Amino acid sequence: MRKYTHNNNELTLKNLNEEVCLKGWVSKRRNLGGLVFVDLRDRFGITQLVIKPDNPNYNDALTLKNEYVIEVKGKVVERESKNKELQTGDIEVVVSKLTILNVAEQPPIAVSYDDNSLEDTRLKYRYLDLRRPKQQHYLMRRSSITQTIRNYLISKGFYELDTPILGKSTPEGARDFLVPSRLYHGSYYALPQSPQIYKQLFMVAGFEKYFQIAKCFRDEDLRSDRQLEFTQVDIEASFVEEEDIRDLIEGLFVDLFKKEMNITLTRPFKKLTFKEAMDLYGSDKPDLRYGLTLKDPKTSLAFIPFLEDKVVRYIKVEGGANFTRRELDALTDEAKKNHGEGLAFLKYQEGKLTGSISKFFEDNDYIKEYELANDDLLLFVFGKDYLNVSNALGAVRRSVARSLDLVKDDEYAFLWVVDFPLFEYDEEEKRFVARHHPFTSPKHKDDLDGNLEEVLAKAYDIVLNGYEIGGGSIRIHNSTLQQKMFKALGLDKETVNQRFGFLIEALSYGTPPHGGIALGLDRIIMLMTHTANIKDVIAFPKTQSARDLMMNAPDKVDLVQEIELGLKKKEEK
C-alpha cells in the first residue's frame, strides 16, 4: 500500500485545497526571493513544490540538490504563473512538511529528457540513464506492447510455456555462447540462439499451440538493431500451413497497432517472393514506404568498355541530378561495401546528359528508353553476379531515400517475403548450409533429390519498414525427411547422431505437421517507439563492442572457479 496520495502528474485544479503527500526525486531547485521552488519528479511526471521561509523545514529545503529523494506533505493551490508544458502546470503544492529520504552525489549524466552525454557514459551509468523520462517512456511502452501481444496469443488458445536456457550446442547458424560444466569437465552447455528444437518437441508432446517471450543469445557482431542477447516472441502450432501462421500474425499486428497506437492496419499484408523482392528492391527485407525500384536496362550496355561482361542494374532518381560529386562518391562506396564492383551515373539536365558514362551516349534514344525528365539521375551498379549487384543497388537505394528524406516515421509498410531458397552455398565450408535452419521443410518432399540451389523453402519473413521483424517456417515433421535434409547439408551420420539424434528419434514417434514463427520483440518496439537504436528499448544493453560497461562484463573470474570448471589445473597460475 502506498502512503503517498498522488503521483506527480495527477494534481490539477480539481484538487485545490486538498492535503496531499508526494514522493520522488528533486529534478530542480530554485531560490526566488526567499521562496524555495522544487520540481518533484517521479516516473509519471513533475509537480512544483513551494517551501516558504516560515516552514520549519526551510533550512532543509535550502540543502536540496538534484536527485535527492524526498517526501512532502502540503496543500494544493493555484499557480500564479502557469506552465502549459506540464500536466500539473496549473497548480503547485505549498509544503507543510519536508522529509529528506536520501541524499545524492552530483550525477555524472543529466537526468533530463535530452542528455548530450556520450553513449558509453550513459550505458556505464545506465541506472541513472533509466531515470530519464525519455528512457522510462521506452521501457513502459515495452511493457505495454509485450502484454498486448501476450494477451492476444492467450485469447487464441496458445499456452505460454518455458524452455531451458542451458541446452546443447547444435551449431548450424550464428556462434553459440558456451557454458562450461563444473560436473563434466570438457563438456559445455550452450545458451539458446532460439528455442527452436524445444518448441518442436512441444508439438511432439501434443501441446498444439505454444508461445514464449523468450531470451535468446547469439555470439555475433553487434549493430544498431542487433544485440548479443535479445527477446523474441516465439510461436509454434500443430496442424498448420504457411497461410495459417501468416493469418495469425497479421491478426496479432492489427490488434497490437490498434490498441497501442490507435492505427488501423489493412489486411492482408502485401506479399512478395524472395526473387521478386530481390528483383524489385535488392533486399529480402525491403522498405516499401518509397519507390526507387530496381530495373534492368532494356538495351545492353556492353558497348561501354568496363561494362561489356558485367551484370548491370539501375534505379532512376527523379530530381536527383543535384547530387554532388561527394554524395555520388559516397554512393559508390556504399555499392562496393555491399558486393558491387562499382557505380556509374547519368544526369539529365536542360536536354543534356552528363555524368561518368555520358560520353558513350551519342543520341537521344536512351533518353526515351529511360523516360528521363529534367533533373533526373540514373544510378547504375555493376558486377559479375546478379544477386550481388541487386544487393549493392538495394543498399544504394536505401542511402538515396535517406538523402532525399523519402522515409516517413509515421508510415508502416508491412510485407511478407516467401519462397526463400532452402539452401545457400558457404564458400568457406565448401558446402550447402541451411538459409534459415536445418529443420525447415522444402516446398515438396522430393525437392531434395534435385539441384539444391533451386530448392525453395516453406519459409516466410515478416518485414516492417525495411527491418525483418520475424521469421518462421513449416518444419520437417518426418524423421526420414529430416535425415535426408542433414545429408544434403553434408553432415555424416555420426555428426547427426551426436548433435541431433534425440530429435530424429522424437520425430519417429508420431509427430504432427507443425510450423511457427519468431518475432523480434526488441525491433518491433524500436519501430513502434520511433527510435533508430535498439539499445533504447532494452533495459541494460551491451555496447557496440559487446561490453557491459556498468557491470564491467565480460570480466575475469577467480582461479578457483576456473579450476572447478576444468579450465585450468591447480598448478597453473
C-alpha positions as CSV (number, residue, x, y, z in Angstrom):
1,M,0.0,0.0,0.0
2,R,1.4,3.4,-0.9
3,K,1.5,6.1,1.8
4,Y,1.6,8.9,-0.7
5,T,-1.7,10.2,-2.1
6,H,-0.8,11.0,-5.7
7,N,1.7,10.5,-8.4
8,N,3.5,13.6,-9.8
9,N,1.3,14.0,-12.9
10,E,-2.1,13.7,-11.2
11,L,-2.9,17.0,-9.4
12,T,-5.0,19.6,-11.3
13,L,-7.3,22.5,-10.4
14,K,-9.8,19.9,-9.3
15,N,-7.6,19.1,-6.3
16,L,-7.4,22.7,-5.0
17,N,-7.1,23.0,-1.2
18,E,-6.6,19.2,-0.8
19,E,-3.9,18.0,1.6
20,V,-1.6,15.7,-0.3
21,C,1.5,13.6,0.2
22,L,4.1,13.2,-2.6
23,K,7.4,11.4,-3.0
24,G,10.1,11.4,-5.7
25,W,13.4,12.9,-6.8
26,V,14.4,16.6,-6.9
27,S,14.6,17.5,-10.6
28,K,15.3,21.2,-10.0
29,R,15.5,23.6,-7.0
30,R,15.3,27.4,-7.3
31,N,15.5,30.1,-4.6
32,L,13.5,33.1,-5.6
33,G,13.1,36.0,-3.1
34,G,13.1,33.7,-0.1
35,L,10.7,31.2,-1.6
36,V,12.2,27.8,-2.5
37,F,10.7,26.2,-5.5
38,V,11.3,22.5,-6.2
39,D,10.3,20.4,-9.2
40,L,9.5,17.0,-7.8
41,R,9.8,14.1,-10.3
42,D,8.7,10.5,-10.4
43,R,8.2,8.2,-13.4
44,F,4.8,9.8,-14.1
45,G,5.7,13.5,-14.3
46,I,6.6,16.6,-12.3
47,T,4.8,18.6,-9.6
48,Q,6.1,22.1,-8.5
49,L,6.5,22.5,-4.7
50,V,6.8,25.7,-2.7
51,I,8.6,25.9,0.6
52,K,8.1,29.3,2.4
53,P,10.6,30.8,4.9
54,D,8.3,30.2,7.9
55,N,8.3,26.5,7.2
56,P,10.1,24.6,10.0
57,N,11.9,22.5,7.2
58,Y,13.0,25.7,5.3
59,N,16.7,25.2,6.1
60,D,16.5,21.6,4.9
61,A,14.9,22.8,1.7
62,L,18.0,25.1,1.1
63,T,20.2,22.0,1.2
64,L,18.3,20.1,-1.6
65,K,20.2,19.2,-4.7
66,N,19.2,17.4,-7.9
67,E,18.3,13.7,-7.4
68,Y,17.8,14.0,-3.6
69,V,14.9,11.7,-2.7
70,I,12.2,13.4,-0.6
71,E,8.7,13.1,0.8
72,V,6.5,16.1,1.2
73,K,3.1,16.9,2.6
74,G,1.2,20.1,1.8
75,K,-1.8,21.9,0.3
76,V,-2.7,22.2,-3.4
77,V,-3.0,25.8,-4.6
78,E,-3.4,27.6,-7.9
79,R,-0.2,28.8,-9.5
80,E,0.1,32.5,-10.3
81,S,2.4,31.8,-13.3
82,K,1.0,28.7,-15.0
83,N,3.2,26.3,-17.1
84,K,1.2,24.9,-20.0
85,E,4.1,22.4,-20.8
86,L,3.3,20.4,-17.6
87,Q,0.2,18.3,-17.0
88,T,0.3,19.7,-13.4
89,G,1.2,23.3,-14.6
90,D,-1.9,24.9,-13.2
91,I,-1.2,24.1,-9.6
92,E,1.6,23.9,-7.0
93,V,1.9,22.4,-3.6
94,V,2.7,24.6,-0.6
95,V,4.8,22.3,1.6
96,S,3.9,21.9,5.3
97,K,6.4,19.1,5.9
98,L,9.6,18.0,4.1
99,T,11.5,14.8,4.8
100,I,14.8,14.0,3.0
101,L,14.7,10.3,2.5
102,N,18.2,10.1,0.8
103,V,20.9,12.5,-0.5
104,A,22.6,12.2,-3.8
105,E,26.1,13.0,-5.3
106,Q,26.3,15.1,-8.4
107,P,25.1,12.7,-11.2
108,P,27.7,12.1,-14.0
109,I,24.9,12.5,-16.5
110,A,21.9,14.9,-16.6
111,V,18.7,13.2,-15.6
112,S,16.7,15.1,-18.2
113,Y,14.7,14.3,-21.3
114,D,17.5,15.3,-23.7
115,D,21.0,14.5,-22.4
116,N,24.1,15.1,-24.6
117,S,26.3,12.6,-22.7
118,L,28.3,10.1,-24.8
119,E,26.5,6.8,-25.2
120,D,29.3,4.9,-23.4
121,T,28.8,7.2,-20.4
122,R,25.1,6.7,-20.3
123,L,25.5,3.0,-20.5
124,K,28.1,3.0,-17.7
125,Y,25.5,4.8,-15.5
126,R,22.5,3.1,-17.1
127,Y,20.6,3.1,-13.8
128,L,20.7,6.9,-13.9
129,D,20.1,7.0,-17.7
130,L,16.9,5.0,-17.0
131,R,15.6,7.7,-14.7
132,R,15.3,10.0,-17.7
133,P,11.7,10.4,-18.9
134,K,12.6,9.5,-22.4
135,Q,14.2,6.2,-21.4
136,Q,11.4,5.4,-19.0
137,H,8.9,6.0,-21.8
138,Y,10.6,3.4,-23.9
139,L,10.5,0.7,-21.2
140,M,7.0,1.5,-20.2
141,R,5.9,1.2,-23.8
142,R,7.8,-2.1,-24.0
143,S,5.9,-3.4,-21.0
144,S,2.5,-2.4,-22.5
145,I,3.4,-3.8,-26.0
146,T,4.6,-7.1,-24.5
147,Q,1.4,-7.5,-22.5
148,T,-0.8,-6.8,-25.5
149,I,1.0,-9.5,-27.6
150,R,0.7,-11.9,-24.7
151,N,-3.0,-11.3,-24.2
152,Y,-3.7,-11.7,-27.9
153,L,-2.0,-15.1,-28.1
154,I,-3.7,-16.4,-25.0
155,S,-7.0,-15.3,-26.5
156,K,-6.2,-17.5,-29.5
157,G,-5.7,-20.6,-27.3
158,F,-1.9,-20.6,-27.0
159,Y,-0.1,-21.8,-23.9
160,E,2.8,-19.8,-22.5
161,L,5.5,-22.4,-21.8
162,D,9.1,-22.1,-20.8
163,T,12.2,-23.8,-22.3
164,P,15.6,-24.3,-20.8
165,I,18.4,-21.7,-21.0
166,L,21.1,-24.3,-20.6
167,G,21.0,-26.6,-23.6
168,K,23.1,-28.4,-26.2
169,S,25.3,-26.7,-28.8
170,T,23.9,-27.5,-32.3
171,P,25.9,-25.1,-34.4
172,E,24.1,-24.5,-37.7
173,G,23.7,-20.8,-37.5
174,A,25.4,-18.0,-35.5
175,R,28.1,-18.8,-32.9
176,D,26.8,-20.3,-29.7
177,F,27.6,-18.9,-26.3
178,L,29.1,-21.8,-24.3
179,V,28.9,-22.5,-20.6
180,P,31.5,-24.9,-19.2
181,S,30.2,-27.7,-16.9
182,R,31.6,-28.0,-13.4
183,L,30.4,-31.6,-13.1
184,Y,31.6,-32.8,-16.5
185,H,34.9,-31.2,-17.3
186,G,35.5,-30.6,-21.0
187,S,31.7,-30.6,-21.7
188,Y,29.6,-27.5,-22.3
189,Y,26.1,-26.3,-22.2
190,A,25.0,-23.7,-24.9
191,L,22.7,-20.7,-24.4
192,P,19.8,-20.9,-26.9
193,Q,20.0,-19.0,-30.1
194,S,16.3,-19.7,-30.1
195,P,14.0,-22.3,-28.5
196,Q,13.7,-23.9,-32.0
197,I,14.2,-27.6,-31.1
198,Y,12.4,-27.4,-27.8
199,K,9.3,-25.8,-29.3
200,Q,9.2,-28.5,-31.9
201,L,9.4,-31.1,-29.1
202,F,6.3,-29.3,-27.5
203,M,4.5,-30.2,-30.8
204,V,5.7,-33.8,-30.5
205,A,4.3,-33.8,-26.9
206,G,0.9,-32.7,-28.2
207,F,0.5,-29.2,-26.8
208,E,-0.5,-27.9,-30.3
209,K,-0.3,-24.2,-29.5
210,Y,2.8,-22.7,-27.8
211,F,4.3,-19.3,-27.3
212,Q,7.0,-17.8,-25.1
213,I,8.6,-14.4,-24.6
214,A,12.0,-15.9,-24.9
215,K,15.5,-14.7,-24.1
216,C,17.9,-15.7,-26.9
217,F,21.7,-15.4,-27.4
218,R,23.9,-15.2,-30.4
219,D,27.6,-14.5,-30.4
220,E,27.7,-12.2,-33.5
221,D,28.8,-8.7,-34.3
222,L,26.5,-6.0,-33.0
223,R,24.8,-3.2,-34.9
224,S,22.1,-0.6,-34.3
225,D,19.3,-3.2,-34.5
226,R,21.2,-6.3,-33.0
227,Q,22.3,-7.3,-29.5
228,L,24.1,-10.4,-28.2
229,E,21.1,-11.2,-26.1
230,F,17.6,-10.3,-27.3
231,T,14.0,-11.2,-26.8
232,Q,11.7,-12.9,-29.3
233,V,8.1,-13.8,-29.3
234,D,8.4,-17.5,-30.0
235,I,5.3,-19.2,-31.5
236,E,4.6,-22.8,-32.7
237,A,1.4,-24.6,-33.7
238,S,0.5,-28.0,-35.0
239,F,-1.7,-28.9,-38.0
240,V,-1.0,-25.6,-39.7
241,E,0.3,-24.4,-43.1
242,E,2.0,-21.2,-44.1
243,E,-1.3,-19.3,-44.5
244,D,-2.4,-20.2,-41.0
245,I,0.7,-18.7,-39.4
246,R,0.5,-15.6,-41.6
247,D,-3.1,-15.1,-40.7
248,L,-2.4,-15.4,-37.0
249,I,0.5,-12.9,-37.1
250,E,-1.4,-10.4,-39.2
251,G,-4.2,-10.5,-36.7
252,L,-1.7,-10.0,-33.9
253,F,-0.3,-6.9,-35.5
254,V,-3.7,-5.4,-36.3
255,D,-4.7,-5.9,-32.7
256,L,-1.3,-4.5,-31.4
257,F,-1.3,-1.4,-33.5
258,K,-4.9,-0.6,-32.8
259,K,-4.6,-0.9,-29.0
260,E,-1.1,0.6,-28.7
261,M,-1.1,3.3,-31.3
262,N,-4.7,3.7,-32.5
263,I,-3.6,2.8,-36.0
264,T,-5.8,0.7,-38.2
265,L,-3.8,-1.7,-40.4
266,T,-5.2,-3.0,-43.7
267,R,-5.2,-6.8,-44.3
268,P,-4.0,-8.8,-46.0
269,F,-0.4,-7.6,-45.8
270,K,1.5,-7.4,-49.1
271,K,3.4,-10.5,-50.1
272,L,6.4,-10.9,-52.4
273,T,8.6,-13.9,-53.2
274,F,12.2,-13.7,-52.3
275,K,13.0,-13.4,-56.0
276,E,10.5,-10.6,-56.5
277,A,11.9,-8.7,-53.5
278,M,15.5,-9.0,-54.8
279,D,14.5,-8.1,-58.4
280,L,12.5,-5.0,-57.3
281,Y,14.3,-3.8,-54.2
282,G,17.6,-5.5,-54.0
283,S,16.8,-6.8,-50.5
284,D,14.9,-9.6,-48.8
285,K,13.6,-7.1,-46.3
286,P,12.7,-4.1,-48.5
287,D,11.3,-0.8,-47.2
288,L,8.1,-0.2,-49.2
289,R,7.4,3.3,-48.0
290,Y,9.1,4.7,-51.1
291,G,9.6,3.7,-54.7
292,L,13.0,3.7,-56.4
293,T,12.5,0.2,-57.8
294,L,15.5,-1.6,-59.4
295,K,15.4,-2.1,-63.2
296,D,17.4,-3.8,-65.9
297,P,18.5,-1.8,-68.9
298,K,16.3,-2.7,-72.0
299,T,19.3,-2.1,-74.3
300,S,22.6,-3.8,-73.4
301,L,25.3,-1.5,-72.1
302,A,28.1,-3.8,-73.3
303,F,29.3,-1.1,-75.7
304,I,30.7,0.6,-72.6
305,P,34.2,-1.0,-72.2
306,F,34.2,-1.7,-68.5
307,L,30.6,-3.0,-68.6
308,E,30.8,-5.4,-71.5
309,D,31.0,-8.6,-69.4
310,K,29.0,-7.3,-66.4
311,V,25.6,-7.6,-64.9
312,V,24.2,-4.0,-64.8
313,R,21.1,-2.8,-63.0
314,Y,19.9,0.7,-62.3
315,I,17.5,3.0,-60.4
316,K,16.0,6.3,-61.6
317,V,16.0,9.1,-59.0
318,E,13.5,11.8,-60.0
319,G,15.0,15.2,-59.3
320,G,18.3,13.6,-58.2
321,A,20.6,15.4,-60.6
322,N,21.6,17.8,-57.8
323,F,23.6,15.1,-56.0
324,T,27.1,16.4,-55.6
325,R,30.2,14.6,-56.6
326,R,31.0,13.8,-52.9
327,E,27.5,12.3,-52.5
328,L,27.9,10.2,-55.6
329,D,31.3,9.0,-54.4
330,A,29.6,8.0,-51.1
331,L,27.0,6.0,-53.0
332,T,29.8,4.3,-54.9
333,D,31.4,3.3,-51.7
334,E,28.1,2.0,-50.5
335,A,27.7,-0.2,-53.6
336,K,31.2,-1.6,-53.1
337,K,30.7,-2.3,-49.4
338,N,27.7,-4.4,-50.4
339,H,29.3,-6.7,-53.0
340,G,29.0,-4.4,-56.1
341,E,32.1,-3.7,-58.2
342,G,31.2,-0.1,-58.9
343,L,28.7,2.6,-59.7
344,A,28.2,4.7,-62.8
345,F,25.8,7.6,-63.2
346,L,24.0,9.8,-65.7
347,K,22.3,13.2,-65.1
348,Y,19.8,14.7,-67.4
349,Q,19.6,18.5,-67.2
350,E,18.4,21.0,-69.8
351,G,18.3,18.4,-72.5
352,K,21.8,17.1,-72.0
353,L,23.3,14.0,-70.5
354,T,26.3,14.4,-68.2
355,G,28.0,12.0,-65.8
356,S,30.6,9.3,-65.6
357,I,29.4,7.4,-68.7
358,S,27.7,10.2,-70.7
359,K,30.4,10.2,-73.4
360,F,29.2,6.8,-74.5
361,F,25.8,8.1,-75.4
362,E,25.6,9.9,-78.7
363,D,21.9,10.3,-79.3
364,N,18.5,10.7,-77.6
365,D,17.3,7.1,-77.9
366,Y,18.5,6.4,-74.4
367,I,16.7,9.4,-73.1
368,K,13.4,8.0,-74.4
369,E,14.3,4.5,-73.2
370,Y,14.8,5.6,-69.6
371,E,11.9,8.1,-69.8
372,L,14.1,10.9,-68.4
373,A,12.7,14.2,-67.3
374,N,14.7,17.3,-66.4
375,D,16.9,16.9,-63.3
376,D,16.6,13.0,-63.3
377,L,19.5,10.9,-62.2
378,L,20.3,7.3,-63.3
379,L,22.5,5.2,-60.9
380,F,24.0,2.1,-62.4
381,V,25.6,-0.7,-60.3
382,F,27.6,-3.4,-62.0
383,G,29.3,-6.7,-61.1
384,K,29.5,-10.3,-62.2
385,D,26.7,-11.8,-60.0
386,Y,23.0,-10.8,-60.3
387,L,22.2,-11.2,-56.6
388,N,25.3,-9.3,-55.6
389,V,24.6,-6.4,-58.0
390,S,20.9,-6.3,-56.8
391,N,22.0,-6.3,-53.2
392,A,24.5,-3.5,-53.8
393,L,21.9,-1.4,-55.7
394,G,19.4,-2.1,-52.9
395,A,21.9,-0.5,-50.4
396,V,22.3,2.5,-52.8
397,R,18.5,2.7,-52.9
398,R,18.3,3.0,-49.1
399,S,21.0,5.6,-49.0
400,V,19.3,7.7,-51.7
401,A,16.0,7.5,-49.8
402,R,17.6,8.8,-46.6
403,S,19.4,11.6,-48.5
404,L,16.1,12.8,-50.1
405,D,14.1,12.4,-46.9
406,L,11.7,9.9,-48.5
407,V,11.3,7.9,-45.3
408,K,8.4,8.9,-43.1
409,D,8.5,7.6,-39.5
410,D,4.7,7.7,-39.1
411,E,4.1,5.3,-42.0
412,Y,4.1,1.5,-41.5
413,A,4.6,-0.8,-44.5
414,F,4.2,-4.5,-43.6
415,L,5.4,-7.2,-46.0
416,W,5.6,-10.9,-46.2
417,V,8.6,-12.4,-48.1
418,V,8.1,-16.0,-49.0
419,D,9.6,-18.8,-51.1
420,F,13.1,-18.4,-49.9
421,P,15.9,-20.7,-51.1
422,L,16.2,-23.6,-48.7
423,F,20.0,-23.6,-49.1
424,E,22.8,-21.2,-49.7
425,Y,26.4,-22.1,-50.6
426,D,29.1,-21.4,-48.0
427,E,32.3,-20.6,-49.8
428,E,34.4,-21.1,-46.6
429,E,33.0,-24.5,-45.8
430,K,32.6,-25.5,-49.4
431,R,29.1,-27.0,-48.8
432,F,25.5,-26.0,-48.8
433,V,24.1,-24.7,-45.5
434,A,20.5,-24.0,-44.4
435,R,19.5,-20.5,-45.2
436,H,17.1,-20.4,-42.2
437,H,17.8,-23.5,-40.1
438,P,18.0,-27.2,-40.9
439,F,14.5,-28.0,-39.7
440,T,12.8,-26.0,-42.4
441,S,10.6,-28.0,-44.8
442,P,11.2,-27.9,-48.5
443,K,8.3,-26.9,-50.7
444,H,7.9,-30.5,-51.8
445,K,9.3,-33.6,-50.1
446,D,11.0,-34.8,-53.3
447,D,12.9,-31.5,-53.9
448,L,16.0,-32.7,-52.1
449,D,16.6,-35.2,-54.9
450,G,17.3,-32.4,-57.4
451,N,19.6,-29.3,-57.7
452,L,19.9,-27.9,-54.2
453,E,20.4,-24.4,-55.5
454,E,16.8,-24.4,-56.9
455,V,15.0,-25.9,-53.8
456,L,12.5,-23.5,-52.2
457,A,11.6,-23.5,-48.6
458,K,8.3,-23.3,-46.8
459,A,9.7,-20.3,-45.1
460,Y,8.4,-16.7,-44.6
461,D,9.7,-13.5,-43.1
462,I,7.6,-10.6,-42.0
463,V,9.2,-7.2,-42.7
464,L,8.3,-3.7,-41.4
465,N,9.8,-0.6,-42.9
466,G,13.0,-2.3,-44.1
467,Y,13.5,-4.4,-40.9
468,E,13.0,-8.1,-40.6
469,I,10.8,-8.3,-37.5
470,G,10.1,-12.0,-37.7
471,G,10.8,-15.2,-39.5
472,G,9.5,-18.7,-39.5
473,S,8.7,-21.8,-41.5
474,I,6.8,-25.0,-41.7
475,R,9.0,-27.6,-40.1
476,I,10.1,-31.0,-41.2
477,H,8.0,-33.4,-39.1
478,N,9.1,-36.7,-40.7
479,S,12.2,-38.5,-39.4
480,T,13.2,-39.8,-42.8
481,L,13.0,-36.4,-44.5
482,Q,14.9,-34.8,-41.6
483,Q,17.7,-37.3,-42.1
484,K,17.7,-36.6,-45.8
485,M,18.0,-32.8,-45.0
486,F,21.0,-33.4,-42.8
487,K,22.6,-35.5,-45.6
488,A,22.0,-32.7,-48.1
489,L,23.8,-30.4,-45.7
490,G,26.9,-32.6,-45.8
491,L,26.5,-33.9,-42.2
492,D,27.6,-37.5,-41.7
493,K,25.6,-40.0,-39.6
494,E,28.0,-39.7,-36.6
495,T,27.7,-35.9,-36.6
496,V,23.9,-36.1,-37.0
497,N,23.5,-38.6,-34.1
498,Q,25.8,-36.6,-31.9
499,R,24.1,-33.3,-32.5
500,F,20.5,-34.2,-33.3
501,G,20.0,-37.8,-32.5
502,F,17.3,-37.0,-29.9
503,L,15.3,-35.0,-32.4
504,I,15.5,-37.7,-35.1
505,E,14.2,-40.2,-32.5
506,A,11.4,-37.9,-31.3
507,L,10.2,-37.3,-34.9
508,S,9.8,-41.1,-35.2
509,Y,7.0,-41.3,-32.6
510,G,4.1,-39.8,-34.5
511,T,4.9,-36.1,-34.8
512,P,2.1,-33.9,-36.2
513,P,2.8,-31.4,-39.1
514,H,3.7,-28.1,-37.4
515,G,5.2,-24.7,-38.0
516,G,5.7,-21.4,-36.4
517,I,7.5,-18.1,-36.3
518,A,9.8,-16.0,-34.0
519,L,9.1,-12.2,-33.8
520,G,11.9,-9.9,-32.8
521,L,10.3,-8.1,-29.9
522,D,13.1,-5.6,-29.5
523,R,12.9,-4.5,-33.1
524,I,9.1,-4.2,-33.0
525,I,9.3,-2.0,-30.0
526,M,12.1,0.1,-31.6
527,L,9.9,0.8,-34.6
528,M,6.7,1.4,-32.7
529,T,8.5,4.0,-30.4
530,H,10.3,5.7,-33.4
531,T,13.8,5.2,-32.2
532,A,16.6,4.1,-34.5
533,N,18.7,2.3,-31.8
534,I,17.6,-1.0,-30.3
535,K,19.6,-0.1,-27.1
536,D,16.9,2.4,-26.2
537,V,14.3,-0.2,-25.7
538,I,16.5,-2.8,-23.9
539,A,16.9,-2.1,-20.1
540,F,20.6,-3.0,-19.9
541,P,22.1,-3.4,-23.3
542,K,25.7,-4.0,-24.4
543,T,27.9,-1.5,-26.3
544,Q,28.7,-2.0,-30.0
545,S,32.0,-3.6,-28.8
546,A,29.9,-6.2,-26.8
547,R,30.7,-4.9,-23.3
548,D,28.5,-4.2,-20.3
549,L,30.2,-1.0,-19.0
550,M,28.0,-0.8,-16.0
551,M,28.9,-4.3,-14.7
552,N,32.3,-4.4,-16.4
553,A,31.5,-7.6,-18.2
554,P,32.9,-9.8,-19.6
555,D,35.5,-10.0,-16.8
556,K,38.0,-12.4,-15.4
557,V,37.0,-14.9,-12.7
558,D,38.8,-16.4,-9.8
559,L,41.4,-19.1,-10.4
560,V,39.4,-21.3,-8.1
561,Q,36.4,-21.0,-10.4
562,E,38.5,-21.9,-13.4
563,I,39.9,-24.9,-11.7
564,E,36.4,-26.1,-10.6
565,L,35.3,-25.8,-14.2
566,G,38.3,-27.7,-15.5
567,L,39.6,-24.7,-17.5
568,K,42.9,-24.6,-15.6
569,K,44.9,-27.1,-13.4
570,K,45.8,-26.4,-9.8
571,E,49.5,-25.8,-10.7
572,E,48.6,-23.2,-13.3
573,K,48.9,-19.5,-12.2
